[in-house]
Amino acid sequence: MPIYDYVCSDCGEAFELLIRRSDDTEACPECGSEEVEKQFSPTTVHGDTSHGKAMRAAKKRDAAQARDRFHERRRYEESHDRHGH
């Protein structure tokens, strides 16, 4: 049963899910949205090796980039709504 990392496209929440079956649905635990994006998730690295530090930094960076994409999309949508209606 693999654990996958996801970022919610609606609220920007980063989270992990344990997928038990292939028909399990991925939903954000924060807002319940099923609009989630699977993140690259290498195998877990333990310890303070340089590789482990690099993997943790990359995971943190990926989550930050996903949040930035979410906020940028939200700003675009709000701007579009103001000018379109």
HELIX and SHEET records of a PDB file:
HELIX    1   1 SER A   50  GLY A   84  1                                  35    
SHEET    1   A 3 ALA A  14  LEU A  18  0                                        
SHEET    2   A 3 ILE A   3  CYS A   8 -1                                        
SHEET    3   A 3 VAL A  36  LYS A  38 -1                                        
END                                                                             
